[in-house]
Amino acid sequence: MFFYLSKILLFLLKPLIWVLGVLLSAIWTKDESKRKRRLIIASLLLFLLSNNFLVNEAFLIYEDRDKTELDSSYEVGLVLGGFSKEDTSLNRTVFFEANDRLMQALRAYKKGLIKKIMISSGNASVFHTQLKEGDAVHNFLLEIGVPDSAIIVENQSRNTLENIQFSRRILDSLGVKSKILVFTSAWHIPRTRLCTNNQMDADFFATNHFGDPKRDYTPANLLVPTAKAISNIEILLKEIVGYVFYLFKVS
């Protein structure tokens, strides 16, 4: 039930849905003063949600930048999914923007800072549940020369909490008791850290940051709306709502 409710909630969190809702209410109302007020609200809402500078500031506040470089070694580096899928038409694994999670884990593995790479991801799709991201990444790692003995796969999880819970069970079965290094996006760490409480002793390596400390004060960045800002703020809203939900679920 939680899985399907979360899918509906994620749809309702889309910023353009909000703007469209206000615009439609403006069209339907017969009160001219309400129409003008709602059009102003829709315009202001669109400006705030599509403003690069404001969205960047929001990410700088929310993102967790625990570790960006490593100063010690770990037995297992846990890579949280959500960055790839098995493309059956191309017959290969394809990657999305958050694939920096895997790239940084590979870098750590090649430098000898983690002994094994663990991939945690099943399939969050409602329909194509037979395609497991963990298996797709496993195949990719084998193709690029990572030995099977250095790969651990968890392919049943559908969300962050299950990532941690199911991974912990596998690590326990393998006798791994040492601290784990979790690779995930900087904006995903707050929710992941919450899920690891009382579940896993872990450090976090922050990847693919959206917030840039080198602020851009050019007129274009301050004033011109962009689709990228809307896309990014949608991710942030999802994370904040997920954090609040997990705050009650895991407490």
C-alpha positions as CSV (number, residue, x, y, z in Angstrom):
1,M,0.0,0.0,0.0
2,F,2.8,2.4,0.9
3,F,4.5,1.8,-2.4
4,Y,1.5,2.8,-4.5
5,L,0.5,5.7,-2.3
6,S,4.1,7.1,-2.7
7,K,3.7,6.9,-6.5
8,I,0.5,9.0,-6.3
9,L,2.2,11.5,-3.9
10,L,5.2,11.9,-6.2
11,F,2.9,12.8,-9.1
12,L,1.1,15.4,-7.0
13,L,4.5,16.9,-6.0
14,K,5.3,18.0,-9.5
15,P,5.6,21.8,-9.4
16,L,3.9,22.3,-12.8
17,I,0.8,20.5,-11.5
18,W,0.6,23.2,-8.8
19,V,0.9,26.0,-11.4
20,L,-1.6,24.3,-13.7
21,G,-4.0,23.9,-10.8
22,V,-3.9,27.6,-9.9
23,L,-4.3,28.6,-13.6
24,L,-7.3,26.3,-14.1
25,S,-8.9,27.7,-11.0
26,A,-8.3,31.2,-12.4
27,I,-10.0,30.2,-15.7
28,W,-13.0,28.6,-14.0
29,T,-13.8,31.4,-11.5
30,K,-16.3,34.1,-12.5
31,D,-15.0,36.5,-10.0
32,E,-12.6,38.9,-11.8
33,S,-10.7,39.9,-8.7
34,K,-10.1,36.3,-7.8
35,R,-9.0,35.6,-11.4
36,K,-6.4,38.3,-11.3
37,R,-5.1,37.3,-7.9
38,R,-4.8,33.6,-9.0
39,L,-3.0,34.6,-12.2
40,I,-0.5,36.6,-10.1
41,I,-0.1,33.6,-7.7
42,A,0.5,31.3,-10.6
43,S,3.1,33.6,-12.2
44,L,4.9,34.1,-8.9
45,L,4.9,30.4,-8.2
46,L,6.3,29.6,-11.6
47,F,9.0,32.2,-11.1
48,L,10.1,30.8,-7.7
49,L,10.1,27.2,-8.9
50,S,12.0,27.9,-12.1
51,N,14.6,30.3,-10.7
52,N,18.1,28.8,-10.9
53,F,19.5,31.0,-8.1
54,L,16.8,30.2,-5.6
55,V,16.8,26.5,-6.4
56,N,20.5,26.4,-5.9
57,E,20.2,28.1,-2.5
58,A,17.6,25.5,-1.5
59,F,19.9,22.6,-2.4
60,L,22.9,24.2,-0.5
61,I,20.7,24.3,2.6
62,Y,19.4,20.8,2.3
63,E,22.3,18.7,0.8
64,D,24.6,16.8,3.1
65,R,28.2,16.9,2.2
66,D,29.6,14.4,4.7
67,K,32.5,12.9,2.7
68,T,33.7,14.2,-0.6
69,E,37.1,12.5,-0.3
70,L,38.2,9.4,1.6
71,D,40.8,9.2,4.3
72,S,40.3,5.6,5.4
73,S,39.3,2.2,3.9
74,Y,36.2,0.2,4.1
75,E,35.3,-3.5,3.6
76,V,32.1,-2.6,1.6
77,G,31.0,0.4,-0.4
78,L,27.2,0.3,-0.7
79,V,25.9,2.0,-3.8
80,L,22.2,3.0,-3.7
81,G,20.4,2.6,-7.0
82,G,18.2,4.9,-9.0
83,F,20.8,5.8,-11.6
84,S,20.4,3.1,-14.3
85,K,18.3,0.4,-15.9
86,E,18.5,-2.6,-18.2
87,D,17.6,-1.4,-21.7
88,T,16.2,-4.5,-23.4
89,S,16.1,-2.9,-26.8
90,L,19.8,-2.1,-26.7
91,N,20.7,-5.1,-24.6
92,R,22.8,-3.2,-22.2
93,T,22.8,-1.2,-19.0
94,V,22.1,2.5,-19.5
95,F,22.8,5.3,-17.0
96,F,21.1,8.5,-15.8
97,E,22.3,11.6,-14.1
98,A,22.9,10.1,-10.6
99,N,25.4,7.6,-12.0
100,D,28.1,9.5,-10.2
101,R,27.2,7.2,-7.2
102,L,28.6,4.3,-9.1
103,M,31.5,6.2,-10.7
104,Q,32.8,7.3,-7.3
105,A,32.4,3.8,-5.9
106,L,34.5,2.5,-8.8
107,R,37.1,5.1,-8.2
108,A,37.3,4.1,-4.5
109,Y,37.5,0.4,-5.4
110,K,40.3,1.0,-7.9
111,K,42.2,3.0,-5.3
112,G,41.8,0.2,-2.8
113,L,39.6,2.2,-0.4
114,I,36.8,-0.2,-0.6
115,K,37.2,-4.0,-1.0
116,K,33.8,-4.8,-2.4
117,I,31.1,-2.9,-4.2
118,M,27.5,-3.6,-3.1
119,I,24.6,-2.6,-5.4
120,S,21.3,-2.1,-3.7
121,S,18.3,-1.7,-6.0
122,G,15.4,-3.8,-7.2
123,N,12.7,-2.1,-9.3
124,A,10.4,0.7,-8.3
125,S,8.2,0.4,-11.4
126,V,4.6,-0.6,-11.0
127,F,4.5,-2.6,-14.2
128,H,8.0,-3.9,-15.3
129,T,9.0,-5.5,-12.0
130,Q,11.0,-8.3,-13.6
131,L,13.8,-5.9,-14.5
132,K,16.1,-5.4,-11.5
133,E,18.6,-2.5,-11.5
134,G,20.9,-4.4,-9.2
135,D,21.3,-7.2,-11.7
136,A,21.8,-4.7,-14.6
137,V,24.6,-2.9,-12.7
138,H,26.1,-6.3,-11.7
139,N,26.3,-7.3,-15.4
140,F,27.9,-3.9,-16.2
141,L,30.6,-4.3,-13.5
142,L,31.4,-7.7,-14.8
143,E,31.7,-6.4,-18.3
144,I,34.3,-3.7,-17.3
145,G,36.4,-6.2,-15.4
146,V,35.3,-6.0,-11.8
147,P,35.6,-9.6,-10.5
148,D,32.3,-11.3,-9.3
149,S,34.0,-11.9,-5.9
150,A,34.1,-8.1,-5.4
151,I,30.4,-7.5,-6.1
152,I,27.5,-8.0,-3.8
153,V,23.9,-7.5,-5.1
154,E,20.7,-6.7,-3.3
155,N,17.9,-6.7,-6.0
156,Q,14.6,-6.7,-4.1
157,S,14.4,-3.2,-2.6
158,R,11.9,-0.6,-4.0
159,N,12.8,2.4,-1.8
160,T,15.5,3.8,0.4
161,L,14.4,2.2,3.6
162,E,14.3,-1.2,1.9
163,N,17.8,-0.5,0.4
164,I,19.2,-0.3,3.9
165,Q,17.1,-3.0,5.5
166,F,17.7,-5.6,2.8
167,S,21.3,-4.7,2.4
168,R,21.9,-5.1,6.2
169,R,20.4,-8.6,6.1
170,I,22.7,-9.7,3.3
171,L,25.8,-8.2,5.0
172,D,24.8,-10.0,8.2
173,S,24.5,-13.2,6.3
174,L,28.0,-12.7,4.9
175,G,29.4,-11.9,8.4
176,V,30.2,-8.2,7.5
177,K,30.2,-6.3,10.8
178,S,32.5,-3.4,10.0
179,K,31.3,0.2,9.1
180,I,29.9,0.5,5.6
181,L,30.5,3.4,3.2
182,V,27.3,4.5,1.5
183,F,27.6,6.1,-1.9
184,T,24.6,8.3,-2.8
185,S,23.6,11.7,-4.0
186,A,24.2,14.6,-1.6
187,W,20.5,15.5,-1.7
188,H,19.6,11.9,-0.9
189,I,21.9,11.6,2.2
190,P,19.6,13.2,4.8
191,R,16.8,10.6,4.1
192,T,19.4,7.8,3.8
193,R,21.0,8.8,7.1
194,L,17.6,8.7,8.8
195,C,17.0,5.1,7.4
196,T,20.4,3.8,8.7
197,N,19.6,4.8,12.3
198,N,19.7,1.6,14.4
199,Q,20.0,-0.4,11.1
200,M,23.6,0.1,9.9
201,D,26.9,1.6,11.0
202,A,27.7,3.8,8.0
203,D,29.6,6.8,6.7
204,F,28.3,8.6,3.6
205,F,30.1,9.7,0.5
206,A,28.3,12.6,-1.2
207,T,28.0,12.4,-5.0
208,N,26.4,14.5,-7.8
209,H,25.7,17.6,-5.8
210,F,23.0,20.0,-7.2
211,G,23.9,22.9,-5.0
212,D,26.9,24.9,-6.2
213,P,28.7,27.0,-3.6
214,K,30.2,29.2,-6.4
215,R,27.0,31.3,-6.8
216,D,26.1,32.8,-10.1
217,Y,24.9,36.4,-9.7
218,T,24.5,37.1,-13.5
219,P,21.1,38.6,-14.5
220,A,20.3,35.5,-16.6
221,N,20.7,33.2,-13.6
222,L,18.8,35.5,-11.2
223,L,15.9,36.3,-13.5
224,V,15.5,33.9,-16.4
225,P,13.2,30.9,-15.7
226,T,14.6,27.4,-16.7
227,A,13.1,24.0,-17.1
228,K,16.2,22.5,-15.3
229,A,15.4,24.5,-12.1
230,I,11.8,23.1,-12.2
231,S,13.2,19.5,-12.6
232,N,15.7,20.0,-9.8
233,I,13.2,21.5,-7.3
234,E,10.9,18.5,-8.0
235,I,13.7,16.2,-6.8
236,L,14.2,18.3,-3.7
237,L,10.5,18.4,-2.9
238,K,10.4,14.6,-3.2
239,E,13.4,14.3,-0.8
240,I,11.9,16.6,1.8
241,V,8.5,14.8,1.8
242,G,10.3,11.5,1.9
243,Y,12.4,12.6,4.8
244,V,9.4,13.8,6.8
245,F,7.5,10.5,6.1
246,Y,10.5,8.4,7.1
247,L,10.9,10.5,10.2
248,F,7.7,9.0,11.5
249,K,8.0,5.6,9.9
250,V,11.4,4.7,11.4
251,S,11.0,6.4,14.8
